[in-house]
Amino acid sequence: MEALMPIITQLIAGAVGGNAAGAALKQVAVSVIVRTIVGAIGGVGGGLLLQMVGGEAGLSGLVANGIGGLVGGGVLTAIVGAVLGKKAA
């Protein structure tokens, strides 16, 4: 179970970050379900990227995973929203 905890943290934080970014940018072309899924995927990617760069050196593991998940989920959701927004227009 301890091996899954970072991934679960990244998924949840990414979903939260994706929905927050979608709400802040008022992306109407992207539904809540899509924002949640894309945010979760971005959260895992962002958390793994932060670990590869060495972000865990100054932060505890769960905090680093949460921050990486929030940022990764928000960034990927913003990118997908921009792409889908241009398609809809």
Backbone bond lengths (Angstrom), bond angles and torsions (degrees), N, CA, C in turn:
res aa  C-N    CA-C-N  psi(-1)  N-CA   C-N-CA  omega(-1)  CA-C   N-CA-C  phi
1 M - - - 1.456 - - 1.519 111.40 -
2 E 1.324 116.92 -30.84 1.454 118.50 -179.30 1.521 112.14 -68.43
3 A 1.306 117.37 -25.66 1.461 120.22 178.45 1.523 110.94 -72.63
4 L 1.325 117.41 -27.08 1.466 120.94 -179.29 1.525 113.25 -86.71
5 M 1.330 117.99 -17.47 1.465 120.77 -175.44 1.528 113.27 -59.16
6 P 1.341 120.51 -43.93 1.475 118.51 177.74 1.523 112.86 -62.30
7 I 1.325 117.44 -39.18 1.465 120.50 -178.87 1.523 110.23 -68.50
8 I 1.318 117.13 -41.70 1.471 120.51 177.82 1.521 110.39 -62.56
9 T 1.331 116.59 -42.26 1.464 120.73 178.14 1.523 110.70 -62.15
10 Q 1.327 117.31 -42.86 1.459 121.14 -179.99 1.525 111.47 -66.30
11 L 1.334 116.89 -39.74 1.468 120.11 178.06 1.522 111.61 -62.22
12 I 1.325 116.30 -47.52 1.470 120.40 -178.12 1.524 110.30 -66.95
13 A 1.328 117.04 -46.93 1.463 120.13 -179.23 1.533 110.63 -64.64
14 G 1.323 117.19 -37.00 1.462 120.14 177.85 1.509 112.34 -65.74
15 A 1.333 116.74 -40.47 1.460 120.26 177.67 1.526 110.73 -63.66
16 V 1.317 116.77 -41.79 1.470 120.86 177.86 1.530 110.13 -65.19
17 G 1.335 116.35 -45.68 1.465 120.07 179.15 1.513 112.59 -63.45
18 G 1.329 116.59 -38.56 1.462 120.07 178.57 1.514 112.42 -65.22
19 N 1.326 116.75 -43.20 1.463 119.74 178.59 1.527 111.62 -69.28
20 A 1.318 116.79 -35.99 1.467 119.43 177.72 1.525 110.94 -66.21
21 A 1.326 116.50 -43.40 1.468 119.68 179.08 1.522 110.98 -65.34
22 G 1.333 117.05 -41.05 1.462 120.58 178.89 1.518 111.92 -63.93
23 A 1.327 116.37 -38.99 1.464 119.95 178.91 1.530 111.16 -71.31
24 A 1.323 116.59 -39.08 1.463 120.07 -178.95 1.531 111.50 -68.30
25 L 1.327 115.94 -36.41 1.463 119.63 -179.40 1.523 112.78 -89.08
26 K 1.327 116.62 -2.41 1.460 123.51 178.88 1.523 111.46 51.61
27 Q 1.323 115.09 54.44 1.456 121.14 -179.43 1.524 108.76 -85.80
28 V 1.308 116.35 100.09 1.460 120.72 -178.60 1.527 111.57 -82.40
29 A 1.332 117.92 -16.02 1.460 120.54 -179.04 1.527 111.70 -76.94
30 V 1.333 116.94 -11.74 1.461 121.25 -175.99 1.523 108.78 -116.78
31 S 1.345 116.78 124.82 1.464 120.31 -179.62 1.528 110.65 -77.56
32 V 1.307 115.66 169.02 1.458 121.79 -178.48 1.533 110.61 -63.49
33 I 1.307 116.73 -39.07 1.468 120.04 -179.68 1.523 110.35 -64.45
34 V 1.319 117.15 -43.54 1.463 120.79 179.45 1.517 110.20 -65.61
35 R 1.337 117.68 -42.06 1.469 120.59 177.89 1.515 111.38 -61.03
36 T 1.338 117.16 -39.20 1.452 120.87 -179.10 1.527 111.32 -68.01
37 I 1.328 116.94 -44.90 1.463 120.40 -179.28 1.528 111.05 -67.35
38 V 1.326 116.70 -46.08 1.462 120.16 179.83 1.526 109.95 -65.49
39 G 1.315 117.33 -38.74 1.456 120.47 177.65 1.516 112.19 -63.58
40 A 1.329 117.30 -40.10 1.465 120.95 178.69 1.525 110.50 -64.94
41 I 1.320 116.89 -42.60 1.468 120.48 178.05 1.530 110.11 -63.90
42 G 1.317 116.16 -44.73 1.466 119.98 177.76 1.514 112.45 -65.48
43 G 1.335 116.26 -31.39 1.460 119.90 178.04 1.509 112.39 -65.40
44 V 1.318 116.44 -42.70 1.465 119.68 177.38 1.530 109.94 -64.89
45 G 1.321 116.08 -43.65 1.467 119.75 178.64 1.518 112.72 -63.32
46 G 1.320 116.24 -43.52 1.462 119.99 179.59 1.521 112.59 -66.69
47 G 1.330 116.29 -39.01 1.462 119.84 178.08 1.518 112.01 -65.87
48 L 1.325 116.32 -42.12 1.457 119.85 178.47 1.528 111.23 -67.17
49 L 1.320 116.11 -39.10 1.462 119.82 178.54 1.526 111.02 -63.72
50 L 1.322 116.87 -41.54 1.457 120.85 178.86 1.523 111.04 -64.62
51 Q 1.321 117.55 -37.86 1.460 120.52 177.70 1.525 111.20 -67.57
52 M 1.340 117.57 -37.93 1.460 120.34 179.79 1.521 111.74 -67.00
53 V 1.318 116.04 -36.01 1.457 119.73 -178.80 1.530 111.00 -75.48
54 G 1.309 116.84 -17.30 1.458 120.24 178.76 1.507 113.07 100.66
55 G 1.317 116.88 28.98 1.457 120.51 -179.02 1.505 114.40 -70.70
56 E 1.325 117.73 -14.98 1.457 119.84 -179.26 1.521 112.77 -78.81
57 A 1.315 118.00 -6.41 1.453 120.11 -176.98 1.522 111.63 -62.84
58 G 1.320 117.90 -42.22 1.455 120.71 -176.87 1.509 114.12 -100.16
59 L 1.313 117.60 -12.95 1.457 121.15 -177.16 1.520 110.17 -118.17
60 S 1.309 115.71 156.52 1.461 117.56 173.96 1.520 108.74 -71.77
61 G 1.304 118.49 159.95 1.453 123.38 -173.58 1.515 114.28 -56.84
62 L 1.333 117.87 -49.39 1.459 120.05 -177.61 1.521 112.29 -68.17
63 V 1.319 117.22 -36.52 1.463 119.89 178.53 1.524 110.21 -66.47
64 A 1.326 116.65 -42.50 1.467 120.29 178.37 1.523 110.63 -63.61
65 N 1.330 117.42 -41.38 1.458 120.57 178.24 1.519 111.14 -64.21
66 G 1.322 117.07 -39.78 1.460 120.92 179.06 1.519 112.56 -65.77
67 I 1.313 116.35 -44.23 1.468 120.28 179.97 1.526 110.60 -66.81
68 G 1.326 116.13 -44.86 1.467 119.71 177.79 1.513 111.54 -61.88
69 G 1.332 116.80 -38.54 1.454 121.13 177.99 1.514 112.73 -65.99
70 L 1.324 116.78 -44.20 1.467 120.44 178.40 1.525 111.42 -60.59
71 V 1.301 115.82 -49.11 1.464 120.02 -177.21 1.532 110.93 -67.47
72 G 1.334 116.30 -46.51 1.466 119.94 -179.78 1.514 112.59 -61.70
73 G 1.329 116.35 -43.35 1.461 120.49 178.50 1.512 112.57 -64.33
74 G 1.327 116.33 -41.43 1.459 120.07 178.88 1.513 112.81 -66.20
75 V 1.322 116.26 -42.16 1.470 120.13 -178.46 1.525 110.90 -67.04
76 L 1.338 116.92 -47.40 1.460 119.08 -178.85 1.528 111.32 -65.10
77 T 1.319 117.96 -37.77 1.459 120.67 177.57 1.528 111.07 -64.91
78 A 1.321 116.97 -39.50 1.467 120.01 178.00 1.523 111.19 -64.28
79 I 1.325 116.44 -39.51 1.466 120.16 179.39 1.524 110.65 -66.34
80 V 1.338 116.44 -47.78 1.465 120.50 -179.72 1.528 110.26 -63.62
81 G 1.328 117.46 -40.41 1.455 120.53 178.25 1.522 112.42 -63.26
82 A 1.324 116.65 -37.73 1.463 119.77 178.44 1.520 110.85 -67.73
83 V 1.328 117.08 -40.56 1.457 120.72 179.55 1.524 111.05 -67.57
84 L 1.335 116.83 -46.61 1.457 120.12 -179.97 1.529 111.73 -69.47
85 G 1.320 117.22 -32.01 1.457 120.79 177.70 1.519 112.03 -65.36
86 K 1.326 116.96 -36.75 1.459 120.13 178.04 1.525 111.40 -72.74
87 K 1.343 116.41 -32.67 1.466 119.84 177.14 1.517 111.08 -66.97
88 A 1.332 116.79 -38.70 1.464 121.01 -176.52 1.534 111.16 -72.76
89 A 1.313 117.25 -26.82 1.465 120.40 -176.01 1.498 112.74 -80.54
